[in-house]
Amino acid sequence: MVEHMKWWGWGRESVSFSHSDKPDLAPFVRTNIGLDITRPPAQPPAFADLTIPAPTLPEPLRAALVAAVGAEHVHTDAHMRVVHAYGKSLRDLVRIRNADLGRLPDAVVYPDGEQAARAVLAAALDADAVVIPFGGGSNISGSLEAPRAETRPVISVDLGRLDRVLEIDADARLARIQAGALGPHLEEQLNAQGWTLGHFPDSFSHSTLGGWIATRSSGMQSDKYGDIAEITRAVRVVTPAGVLATRPVPSQSTGPSVREMILGSEGRLGIITEATVQVHRVPEQRVILGYFFPTWDDALVAMREIAESEASPTVTRVSDANETRFSFATRKKGSLASGLVSAGLKQYLRRVRNYDLDAMCLSFIGFEGTPTHVKAQRKLVGEIVGRHGGICVGTGPGQLYDQKKFDTPYIRDFLLGQGAVADVSETSASWSQLGPLYRGVVARANKAFAEIGVDGWIMCHLSHSYHSGACLYFTFAYASPVTLEAIEGYDTVKSAIQQGFLDLAGTLSHHHAVGVEHAPWLDDDISPAGVTLLSALFDGIDPGHNLNPGKII
Ligand code: FAD
């Protein structure tokens, strides 16, 4: 049976975040948002205490679903329905902690291939039911929830049984992979044959190929491997008009790209069952180095020059001063990183390099390939970093970051338990706009914190560099009772940041999709005519609005 995340939060039941091995964290949080995280945490509600309405599944529809996938793969039990009802946005998590479950799906079905997915869709359309494809359930844009007022039966189609790498074309370096494969399972199968997809979002452990495609995901090594939009070379999608299949050719001139229309479609055009993706040989060497820059502005210019240069790092990431301080506060006692800001290094940075330690920024830059290639890349990047006052602090911090990156998502549930809300907003903009956008967004967030009367914290990192610009990823947090009212305060802050993106030449999201969370800004981002075009596309393929209605538009 397919493993799911815990129904009330991120990841596995057996894993959680703790402050006890991070001595600097509690004082840091107390100073910056006035919260004592050493208190015993509030627990999420017990599953048994939830009120779960009975499913509405007309008998002919149930029978047709059973015929499509087999009785053991049609589930109507409470736990399955709750797990498939939402993603992991802050709004979702606050609602769950307050037992506000919204419109649950009436049934969860598991097709085992394209044929079964076609039969499920046909049955749902015959019964005028709603179909919501489900990958890992990790989205944070409200991309999975059925509209609260939905009166038609709602079917969650979980792709978890479609989890195999089907074929690898070694000459073209293309792999055909089923859409329900979770990150680790997919990489395991590829690695066993010496290949990698190179797509590693922070949600890697609990998200799927189909979900990545349907949300236009981006992974931390996108600088080398590309975003999922570039990695995905062809798709197979079960739609109301039949099976949509594109060809895995390197480039084509066949009118507007149908492949691109599927990318980011959030289940509104059909069920993605399979994709052909670009894969690469597992690199001989992989190194992530830590660097310090004296200021954020120096770091931004260095990142731009690296993007312009002949260097081709896999990762270019730099944290602003606040995020750098947060990183130091989360280091474990006795860890590799505890030596990172040793007294000696601090003294050197201050006295010899004239660093203001409160302004300095931590960066990670990754290199992959043959040892000769890695060496040459490191040299090129090192020269650029040096020109902007930066210094390399070796592989220790990079190794630590690499090891703990998939555990970091557990911190949000920990903070909710302690009485704080935390969330993220990310955008992309051109190099010329990044500085003003950063400053403007931080100012707007601070104004929003004042408006709702909290001591708020906002920090940012740059990741995913391109020729013309980069992604800025903001994280914000403040102490708040975790009640449904907390969502109003959250909306004030989140909206201020999102509006800032649009006003300051950014996009509503670089890789978290639209869902319902970002839909209010779509007009501003792609223009009203763009929204008309998308509406026509959705209405054309799905006139009954049976496919994940209410998302994107
Ligand atoms: P789901 O959440 O199950 O679904 C998302 C949407 O895609 C829904 O609309 C669903 O209907 C649709 N969908 C899913 N599968 C299919 C299919 N087979 N056919 C058609 N439609 C489908 N995102 C990033 O890009 N990079 C990150 O680094 C990143 N880090 C994250 C860290 C955390 C802690 C969290 C909570 C989220 C993060 N995300 C990140 C967001 C999320 O992981 C992505 O949006 C991911 O691509 C969703 O994949 P999923 O399989 O979980 O999809």
Boltz pocket constraint, residues with backbone or C-beta under 6 A from the ligand:
constraints:
  - pocket:
      binder: B
      contacts: [[A, 10], [A, 87], [A, 88], [A, 89], [A, 132], [A, 133], [A, 134], [A, 135], [A, 136], [A, 137], [A, 138], [A, 139], [A, 140], [A, 143], [A, 144], [A, 159], [A, 179], [A, 180], [A, 200], [A, 201], [A, 202], [A, 203], [A, 206], [A, 207], [A, 208], [A, 209], [A, 210], [A, 211], [A, 212], [A, 213], [A, 214], [A, 215], [A, 216], [A, 217], [A, 218], [A, 219], [A, 220], [A, 265], [A, 266], [A, 267], [A, 268], [A, 270], [A, 271], [A, 272], [A, 273], [A, 409], [A, 511], [A, 512], [A, 513], [A, 548], [A, 551]]
      max_distance: 6.0
